[in-house]
Each structure stands twice: as structure tokens, then as C-alpha cells.
Amino acid sequence: MKMNRTVRDFERALTALLEEQQFEKITVNEICEEALLHRSSFYRYFRDKYDLLEQTIKHRLNILVEKSETEDDLIEAVVDSVATHNGFYKNLTRSGSRDSLYTEVLRIYSEILMDIKENGPKNTVIYKALNTTKQPKLLAYSLGGAIIGTFYWWQNQNFDVPKGEVVSFFKEIVDMYSKADK
């Protein structure tokens, strides 16, 4: 996956800042300073910091999808990424002044799932579930909510619950959703 160097630098800057502070408190100026780039460059590629967040999350997930041979590999890679970058996720999910951040992240995850419906590997449970249900968008939002809810819960446990238990739970969720419409 080829990426523009400027976009990459902005994504890295946002990621670095999210390791240290809440998303709501991060400004476009701080992102530009961290990336060593001008504000005009930022607005050439992004509408606002939420657009950058969306592209960053999608890019991170696409990398995990490309590296995963099976759905189980992907689940393990996502959980491992959250565990490894828990500062990023803690600061992304902490309550801030914008209550709709949860809604924004949910929308991003559901769009990613709908992309899997259209372009994903056909042999996966998620692909099959999204392509056999009468309400694929509803299923994508439900599954996205389950994913986000699990990460919120894990964060509230200070990531003390072993990764293996979280991976097993995700596999149960995917299995449950795949059988929901049958």
C-alpha cells in the first residue's frame, strides 16, 4: 500500500499525540507542529482532525487486514494492536467535550465493515454474514458497536484481562453474528 509521505507524517503525528493526550484536546496546530508541516498542508489532505482520525484508523486496519491470512489472524492482530498501543486507544476513547466521538468511531468501524462486505475475502465469517443478512448496514453497526464496546470495557479493566480472553470473546461475537440471521 503506497502512501503519500505528507499523509503518513500527519498520521504518525496524530498517533504520537494520542499516546500522550485525549483526542478532544489535540488541535490541528499541535498535529502540524508534531508533523513539522504547515497548516495549509494539513487542509490540503484533511477536512479536520476527525477526517485525519478516520483515515488513520482505516489505514491501520487495512495494514492488519493485509497481513492476516485468516479471520482469526485478523482478530488476534487487532487485539494485539490495541494492547500494544493502549495509550492511543485510551486517549481516543476517554470522554471529552464532544460526546459524538463514540458515534464517529462507530461510524468509521461500520464503514470498514461495509468495505469488507464489498471487497473483503469471501471465505470469512464476517464477509458471509454481511452478505447474507437482509440488513447489512444494521449488522455492520451492531458488530462495530460490539467491537468498540469490548475495547471500552477492556480499557476500563486497565487492559488487565489477558489478550487471549479478549481474542476468544471476539471470536464468539463474530460467530454469534454470523448465525444471527439464520
C-alpha positions, 0 to 999 in steps of 0.5 A: 500500500503506497502512501503519500509521505505528507499523509503518513507524517500527519498520521504518525503525528496524530498517533504520537499525540494520542499516546500522550493526550485525549483526542478532544484536546489535540488541535490541528496546530499541535498535529502540524507542529508534531508533523513539522508541516504547515497548516495549509498542508494539513487542509490540503489532505484533511477536512479536520482532525476527525477526517485525519482520525478516520483515515488513520484508523482505516489505514491501520486496519487495512495494514492488519487486514493485509497481513492476516491470512485468516479471520482469526489472524485478523482478530488476534492482530487487532487485539494485539494492536490495541494492547500494544498501543493502549495509550492511543486507544485510551486517549481516543476513547476517554470522554471529552467535550464532544460526546459524538466521538463514540458515534464517529468511531462507530461510524468509521468501524461500520464503514470498514465493515461495509468495505469488507462486505464489498471487497473483503475475502469471501471465505470469512465469517464476517464477509458471509454474514454481511452478505447474507443478512437482509440488513447489512448496514444494521449488522455492520453497526451492531458488530462495530458497536460490539467491537468498540464496546469490548475495547471500552470495557477492556480499557476500563479493566486497565487492559488487565484481562489477558489478550487471549480472553479478549481474542476468544470473546471476539471470536464468539461475537463474530460467530454469534453474528454470523448465525444471527440471521439464520 
